[in-house]
Amino acid sequence: MNRLRAMSNSTPVYTWATIPAANTVNGWTVFVSDVGVGGSFWTSNGTAWYPVGGVVALAVSGANVANTGDTNENTVATVTVPAGIMGANGAVEVIPLWDFTNNSNTKTMKVKFGGSVVYSIATTTTTSCQMQYIVRNANSASSQVAQASSGSSGMGAVASSLLTGAIDTSAAVNITLTAQCNTAGTDTINLRGYIVRLIKA
């Protein structure tokens, strides 16, 4: 229904690259066809654009991507965060679901933001894990803060200091998920699906 309404004359339709400057259309709500699963609605407050409801799913997948056969660190998924979409205080949430061979060999899975590792788990005698990891812009489009990589959840109290970053999100940024087996031909890591969401309110 929302998508049909967006295609009517009542709601302007843009791509993220062609959306008007927020300060020229204060109070407008528009449909952005290339941001979110099936597109998304955005509202201008006269300073910046915000997704209606504060959250938009940038990518959702339930496809199984298998990593096996070698000991290289292989990219199994990439999601691009459009240039400037996070603003100074937006955040991205990454939720991948993995399963893997249960043995004493190490299996390593990582989340990278702009090429920098923000989450890594190395596991042996377990079968599956789901991470939930959030990278926040720290009142600047080129400064980030995130919880230190620890455990399999990305939540809870840890002894390590927060991670900080200096990725310029005014340009497009890739989020990459990687998998690395310790033993070729024996172990498999499966990326069973993932969700990447933008949170901006």
Order of alpha helices (4+ residues) and beta strands (2+ residues): alpha-beta-beta-beta-beta-beta-beta-beta-beta-beta-beta-beta-beta-beta-beta-beta-beta
